[in-house]
Amino acid sequence: MPIQRYKCTVQYDGTNYVGYQIQKNGNSVQAEIQKALKKMFKGHTIPIQGSGRTDSGVHACGQVIHFDCPVDIEPVHLQRALNSILPADILILEAEQVSQDFHSRFGAKGKKYVYRVDLNRFPDPFKRLYTLHHPYQINLENLQEALAKVVGEHDFTSFCSTKTTKENKVRTVYEASCRIDKEKNELVFTFVGNGFLYNMVRIFVGTGLQIADGMRPVEEMDRLLKVKDRNEAGPTASGQGLYLMEVYYDDQFKEKY
């Protein structure tokens, strides 16, 4: 029987991975962490559970995982040992002991995502793996007005990949905003919700950029929420601009919104 359950907050650069979750078509963040744990515990396999999957190229500043250890070890020592084994693009930011009823996925109350868009005329070689390059003049006011329409509880079928296995597509979005980071010349999207469907944030961004470019009217968001058809919404923005920033495990975050 496991002695102790641990919760870890993980940062990773998703560039070299097919995503967080183990897959047959390439290396994953989950596989690397499990490999490190196996090395730590002399060949003993320790499966980990994540708060959710991130896709190929997507990054995380606050992914949360949990696992059960065969021995009781101080969190600081666990953190130090894992970080000494893991590749340089994965970091255990924090480790703590939790009760057996903690579950990184089923206990999550909400998540925060950020999406970065490089607005420079030419793609910055140092940003190409961490932003979407979009060198077009945008209407920020229209974009902000359109994003405000998705705040609240809605059926987000139009903003969900058809590959999803989820039948219930109703979610609550507490924040959908964007701003210009003048220093970096980036458009920064922020989304906070009680849960997000497969590719939901990236489709928000793809559709929002079309509105910002004048290709769609602001009212398009209202129509898309009503038609519930993925084919009607904009493209899925590429993964490299997306960051899982934080996972919430209580309802206090709602007080901010």
C-alpha positions, 0 to 999 in steps of 0.5 A: 500500500502507498505510504504517502501521496504527493502533489507537485506543481510542474513547469515545462517547455512543451516544444520537444514533447507530443504533449503532457500525456503519454502517447505512442507517437513520441515523448511526453512530459508525463513519461519523463517524470515517470522515468525520473521517479523510476530511477529514483526508486530503483526500478519501481514504477510510480504512475502519475496523474495530471490535472489535464493534458496539454497538446504538442508544443503547449507549455505550462507554468503551473501544471499539477500532478499527484502520485503515491510514493512507496516511501515517505520522503520530505517534499524538499528532498523529493523536489531536489532529487527529481529536478536533478534527474529530469531534463532541463525543460521540465522543472518541479516548481513545488512539492508537498504531501497531501491526503489520499483523497487529493486528486489533481484532475478530479479535484480541480475547480478551475484553470488559468491559461495565457496565450501570447501573440507576437505582433512584430513585422517579422518573426522573432527567432527567440519567440518562434517556439513560444508565441504565435506570429501575427504581423497584422494591425488589430482592432483591440477594442473589437477583440475585447468586446468579442471576448467579453461575450464568452464570459459566463456559462455557455455551451461551447460546442463551436469552440471545441475540437470534434475529436473530443470525447466529452458529451457535455460541452457546457462550461463557465468562463470567468475571464476572457480578456486580452491586452497589449504588452507594449514592451514585448509588442505582444498581444496577451490573452487570458482565460480563466474557467471551471474547465476547458474543452479540447482546443477550446482556448486555441479556438477562442484565439483563432476566432478572436484574431479573425475578429481583431483583423476585421474578417468577422464582426464582433457579433460573431461570438454571439452567433457561434455560441448559438449555432453550436457548430465547430465548423463555423468558428475560426481556426485552432491557433497553433500550440506554441503560444499557449501556457497553462498558468495555474490550476485551482483547487478551491473556489476562492479564485472565483472571488477575483472575477 
